Amino acid sequence: MPPKKQKNPSVNISSSLEESEEFSLETTVPTEDISSSDERDRTGTQKVTRQLLERKELLHNLQLLKIEMSQKNLIIDNMKVDHLTKTEELEERLNVALHQKQVLALRLDSQLQLTQDESR
């Protein structure tokens, strides 16, 4: 009986790690990416290899980083909204102050005009 040809697990690792090079904020990993046929030996029992554990750890770390990045993007978006709101409030206050300045300048001009008219 010829010896059975063993699969080399390093050949079939590409699935989600290479796909993750495309930037995505998706935080879930499809089930078929995690469990593969390489996990089972010829008797059907589960065979956990060091490489498989490292791969799962990397996928988990990648998922955590995507979640963290998503949270930070939300924080950045909230900060942008806060700054825009603050800018709008300051612009409104500036417009009110400019209007008050114009009103006061007109009142001063009219008072000066009245004073000059009375002194004649």
Residue, then its C-alpha position, 0 to 999 in steps of 0.5 A: m500500500p503506497p503511503k498517503k500523500q499528506k496535505n501541506p497546511s501552509v499551502n492553503i492559508s491564503s483565504s481571509l488574510e489575503e482578502s483582508e489586504e483590501f481595506s474593509l471595516e467589516t468586523t465578522v469573519p465568515t465561518e468557512d474562513i475559520s474552519s477548513s478541511d486542513e483541520r481534520d486528519r484522515t480519521g476525522t478527528q480534529k487536528v489543531t496545528r500550531q499554524l492553525l492556532e496562529r492563523k486564528e489568533l491573527l484573524h481574531n487580532l485583525q477583527l479586534l483592530k477593525i472594531e477598534m478602527s471603527q470605534k475611532n472613526l465614529i469618535i472622529d465623526n462625532m468630533k467633526v460634528d461637535h466642531l462644526t456645531k461650535t463653529e456655527e455657534l461662534e459664527e452666529r455670535l459674531n454676526v450678532a456682535l457685528h449687528q450690535k456694533q452697526v446699531l451702536a454706530l448708527r445710534l452714536d452718529s444720530q446722537l452726534q448729529l443731534t448734539q451738533d444740531e443743538s449746538r448751532 
